[in-house]
Structures are given as structure tokens and as C-alpha cells.
Amino acid sequence: AGLYGKYYTDMFLTESNFYSPRIDRNINFDWGLRNPFGDDFIFPTEYWSVSWYGKIKATYSETYRLFASLDPNCGVRIWIDYSKSGINVARNFQNYTDTHKALIDEYDPNEGGTEYFADMLFDKDMYYDILIHFRDLKGTASLKLYWESPSTPKQIIPESAFSTFQNISNSPYTSRIRNAPTFHNTSTTHRLGDLNKTYDKIASDGVPADTIAGIEFKFTIQMRDKFGNLQMNGTESGLISVTLREIFGARTVSATSISDQQNGTYIVVVEPTLVGDHHLFVKYDGKDIVGSPFPVKVIPGNAYAATSWAAGTGYNNATVNYEAMFHIYVRDMEENMCTEAPDIVTAAATGPDPNGMPISVSHVGGGIYKA
């Protein structure tokens, strides 16, 4: 475990100024005003450099964000590669660095200490070559390498992620490992565009806790095999079912559509119709996926004239000089009573009186108005 480090007494990685090799378990250094050579009187405490080389692997097949945190007036460059013509085979690191773009390239020391980052998609347990150049110009020196991913909180990259082993001739060999069949208990839901194939953190399962009757909501299903690997192909729409069920069984609606994106993900559209507390069941091959059933509260939509109605004798039978009364029931497009904030409801009458007939309207509650 760890990385192979070469320490130089100048800031240009000059082989004639190469001082000592060693294995560093991880990159978590805070040298302060001292140097890494062990003697601040013989060796410089400024204008020195380090090169680390080895392997790095991740625990999950997902995008990681790598951070390099360093003091002012320090510089760092990081390359990560996986290819038979990559860092490992090059051996002449100068030729490699001259022809390959660094993942993080902040080698010119700056006046303000800072943290730089870059994103990289790792395949689970695959070893990648890593090469790091670091140099100190003056003042305090430090370098810390962190990473984080949707499944990994931000942390110093651990010793277990690094290795110094070397490949034998013709290694690495190419071997294709296919996914196991899709498994319900590892497949997940996410917001549209918020999958762990990108860096965006999964802050939500994509299913709204509150939604409006008559308004569609969408989310994405990410299929995985039983080991958590992302499925990368489609054709499984027929095995997916999505239903929104009112908790007392008053109404159940199925997904409006389930669209196969041909990459292991499926976009689901659901239109709730009944106000109240619901459960959203997302199943693969008849079994609930992770998190299912999801609680969903449906509230009324906007008032809709065509579904609202009036009742009582006052609107069609009245006597002169006596108040007449009737009630107006305000509903949304899905015929749910508009029980949220009061709406603006008016009533008007036409007849022989050119000044019209005064009608007052007051909110009783629960979408009911007295006229």
C-alpha cells in the first residue's frame, strides 16, 4: 500500500538533485517551515520538490471528485491514467508529462493557499496509474489529497486506495466482466440528471414528498445488479411497474409513461389525481426497489370552473325582500375540493333591475363558499 516517493533538493525534480526514495502511505503532509529530508540545516527548507508514483483504485464504480489542498507558494500536478501506453509503460515520466494533460494542473506556485479539484469516473477495484508532482517555493508547505463520491464522504484518500506494485510483461491484460442480472434491492430512484454517473450529489431520491393533483412529476430509475454495478443497457421496461396508491385504497394510478433510455436508466412520468396521502410503489419484477414504497402527499391543484358547482335553493328560487342563499363548491381539474388557501370567488346576477342584484360571497372553509 502507499505510493513510491522521490524527494529532490531543488524545485524542478532534477535527477542530479535526487536525495531519497521512500514509500508514503498516503498524501497527508503538513511540513510547515521544515523540509521532508530530516535536517533543516544541511538541506533547504524552500525550493524543493517531490514526485510520487504508484496505483490508485476506488471502492465504487462512480464519479469521484479529487481535491488537492496545498499551502500558498506551493504547486501540484496530478495525472491518472489507465492504458497499456500510459504512465506505467512510459517509465520516462518526462516524455509522458510533456504529452499528456494533467487531471489537476496547478504547478505554478500562487500567493494564496487553496484547494483544487477535478472529477474522474472510476471503475470499481480497477487499478489506475497515478503520478504526482509537488514543489515548494517558499514559506510553509503542505499537501493533502482528498476524494468524495456519492457513496463516499469527503476524506483523505486512504492508504488502502494506493499501491506500489508493478505490472509484469504484457500486463495489464484486458478482461471484460459483464454485469450480473438486475436486482431489485440495489436499484434506485433519482432526480432527473442526478445519477451517480455524474458528480452531482444525490440529494434526493427524485420522488417528491409533496405534489399537486393534475400536475405530472418525473424521476429516474437506475438499474443495478446485485453487487451495485450500474446497468448500462435497457430493454427491461416490461419488468418495471410504478403505481401511486392512496393509503386507504380509494384510488390507484399507474405511471403515465416509463421511457427506456437504453443506458440502464428509465424516466418515469406520474400524474396524481386524488388529494391525500399516497404510497408510490416502484417495483422490478414484482419486487420493491430501494426505498419503495415512497410516501407522497397530493394537494389540490388550482381552482377550475368547469368542475366547480353550486347547490342550494337560493340561486334559482328567491322571494323579494328575503335573503336567498346557496353554496359554491370549488374544485380543481381532477374534481378535488380546493381545501388549501381561499380562492377568489364571485357571483353575479342579471335580470330586470339595471343595477343588478348584490350577491356577497364568503369562505366557509374546505373549498366551500356561501353566497
N, C-alpha and C positions, 0 to 999 in steps of 0.2 A: 504494500500500500504506500501511497505518497507519490511525490514527484522527484525526479532527479534534478538537482540544482547545481549550477556552476556560478561561482561568485568571482567577480572581477574587480580589480583595484582602480579601474577607470570607468567612465560612464558610457563607453562605446563597445562593450563586450569584446575587447581586443584580446585575442588569444595569448599574446605575449604578456598580458597583464592578468592572465587567469591565475587565481590564487588557490581555490579549493573546491572540490566536489562534495556533495552530501545529499542524503535523502531527506526531504522535508515532508512531513506527514500531511500537511495542508498549507494553504496560503492564508495565514492569520498572523501577520507580523506587525509589530509596533516598535521600531528600533529607536525612536526618539532622536536624540542628537548623537547617538553612538553608531558604530558600523557593525556589520554582521561578521567581522573577521576575528573578534575576540580580543583585539588590542587596539585601543584608540590612540596610542602614541606612535606605533610603528606604521599603522595603516590609516588611510584617510577616512574621516567621518563624513566627507562630502565627495561628490564626483565618483561614485562607484555604481556598479550595475550587477544584475543577476539574470540568468537565463534558466528557466525551468522547462523540462520536457518529460512527457510520460503519456499516460492514458487517462481518459475520464469516461465514466458511464453513469447513466441515470437509472433511477428505480422504476420510472413510469414512462410509457410511450406518450409523451405530450410535450408541449412547448414550455421550455424553461426560460426565465429571464435571469441572465447572469449579470452580476454587479461587481465592479472593481472600485473599491473605496481606497483613496490614497491622499497623502498629505500634500500641501502646497509644494511646488517646485520639485515634484516627482513626475515620472512619466511611465506609462504602461501600454503594452500591446499584447493582444491575445489572439492566437489562431486556434481553431478547432477544425479538424478535417477527418474524413473517413473515406479513403480511397487507396488503392494499391500504388498510386503515384503520388501519394500525399506526403505528409511530414515524415512518416516513419521510413519511407524508402529514400527520400531525398538525402537524408543524412548531412548533406551540405545545407545547413539551415539558412545560410546567406542567400543561396540561389532560391530557396523556397520563399523566403520572406520578400525577396525582390519581385516575385512573380505572382504572389497570392495576397489578396486583400485580407487584412486582419478583421476579426469579428469586432473587437474593440481596439481602436487606434487613437490613443491619447498620449503619444510618446514625447511630445514637446512639453516640458515642464511648464506649469502655469502658476500664477500667483495665488490662486485660491484653491484650497483643498476641496475636493468634490467627489462625487460618485457617478460613475459612468455605467451604462447598461446596454445590453443587446439581447435579442431573443433568438432562441435556437430550438428547433424541433428535434428531440432525441427519440431514438428507438430503444425500447426497454432492454436493458442489460447488454447493449452493444457498446463496445469499446471504441472511443474516438481518440485520435491523436490530439494532444494539446501542447502548445508551445507558448511560453510567456516570456516577454522581455520587460524588465523593470529597471529604472535608473533613478538615482538621487542626485539632484543638482546641489542643493544646499539646504540648511535648516533641518528640521525634523523629517523623518522618513517613516512611512508605514504603507502596507499593502494588505488588504483583506479581500478575499473573493467570496461572494455570497451567491446563492441562487434561490429561486422560488418558482413554483408552478401551481396550477390549480389544485394539485394534490399535496403540495409541499410548501409549508410556511417558509418565509424568508429566514435563511440560516447560513452560517459559514459552510461552504462546501465541505462535507465530511471526508475524513481520511479514507473511508470505505469507497468513495467515488473515484479515487485515484489509484493508479498502478504504474509500476516502472517496468513491467515485463516487456520483452522484445519478441517480435514475431520470427519464426523460422522461415527458411526459404519458401517462397511462393505463398506465404501466409500474409494477409488473411484470405481464406477460401470463401467463395460465395456459396451461401446456402439459403434457400428460400423456405421460410417457415410460414405455413398458412394458418389463418385463424381457425380456432375451434368453432363449432356451431354457435349461433346467437343464443344468449342465455338471459332469461327474464330478470333474474335477480342481480344483474350487473348493468343492464341497460338503463339509461337515464333520460330525463327531460331537461331542456334548457330553453332560455330565451332565444329568439331568432338571432343567429350570428354570434351567439355567446357560447361556443363549444370550446372544449379544451384542445382543439386542433389550432386554435389561435391563442394569443397570450391572454386575452381578456379574461379577467377572473370570473368564475361562476358565482355571481352574487345572488342568483335566483334560479329556481327550478323551472321558470318560464310560465308556470300556471298562476294566473292572478288570484290573489286571495279575495278580491272584490271585483265584480264586473257588472255590466249593465245589460238588462234584458233587451234583446233585439240587436245587440252590438257584438260582432264577431271578435273573438280573441284567438291568437295564434301562439304556438310554441313548437319546439323541435324535439323529436325523439332521436337519441343517439344510441344505435345498437352496438352491443359489445358481446364478446364471447365470455365464457365462464371465468376467464383469467383477467378480464377487464380490458382486453385489447379492443381497440376501435375496429368495428367492421367497416370495410371500405367499399363494399358493393351493395347494391339494392336488391330488388325483386322479392321483398318479404312483406309487402303491403297487405297481402291476403291473410297474414298471421297476426296483424295488429288490429286491435279494436279499441275504440275510445268512446265512452259514454258518460254523459253528465246526468246524474240521477238525484232528484230531490230526496232529502233524507227520509221522508215518510213515504216515499214511493209514489207521490202524486203525479210525477211526470218524469220520463227519461228521454233524452235526446241523444242521438248519435252524432259523431263528428260530421260536419258538412263535407269535409274532404281530408284525405291523407295522401300527401304528394310525395312520391318516391324521388329523392334527389340523386339516386344512383351512386351514392358515396357512403352508405351506411346510415344516412340521416333521412328523416321523414318530417315534413312540415304538416302540422295538424291545424285545421280550422274548426272551431266550435262556435255555434251561435246559441246562447242560452235564451230560453223563452219564459220561464216561470220564476217569479220572485221567491226568494227564500234561501235556506241553507242547502247546499248540494254536496255531493261527492263526485269527483271526476275519476273514473276508472280508466287507467291506461294499461292494457294487457298485451302480452306477447304470447301467442299460442295458448290463450286462455288463462294465463297466469299474470298477476300484477307485476309490473316492473318496479324499480326502486322508487319509493315514496308514494306509490299508488295504494289506496285512493287518496286524492288530494282534496282538501276542503276548499270549497268555493262558495262565496256568498253573492247572490244575484240581487241587485237592487233595481227598482223600476227605471224605465227609460223616460224620455221626455213625454209630456202630455200630448195626446194625439186625438184630434177632434173626432175622427171617423169611428173611434172605438168608445168614446165617452158618451154618456147618455143621461137623460133626466127622468125623474119619476115623481109622482105626486099629482094631486088634482089641480094645483094652482096654475099650471101652465095651459090648461085647456078648459077650466071651469071656474069662473070667479063671479063675485057679486059686487055691485057698485058700493063704494064706501066701506068695504070689508077687505082686510088683508087676505091675499091669496099666497100660498107657499108651496114650493116644490124643492126637490133636492137634485143637485147635479153631481154625477159620479164621474170623476176624471180618471181616465186610464191611459196607459201607454199603448204603443203599436201592437204589443203582444197581449193586450187586454188585461194587464196587471193594474191594480189600483195604484195611483201615484201617491204613495204614502210618505215620500220624502218632503222637502221644503215646499211650502204652499206655491201654487201656480197663480198666474193672473187669469181670473175667470170673470167674464162679464155676461150679462143677459140684457136683451133689448126687446121691446115690443113695438109693433106698428099697428095702427088702427085709425079710427075716425078722428081721434084727437091729434091735431097737427103738432102739438108739443110732445107727443109720445107719452108713454107711461113709465114712471120711475120704478126701477127694479134694483133693489140692493142685493149684493151677494157677499156672504161671509163664510169664512173657512170653519167648518165644524171639526175637521181632523180626519186623518186616514184617507185623504183624497176625496172627501165628501164636502160639498158646499151647499149652504142653504140660500135659496133665492126667495 
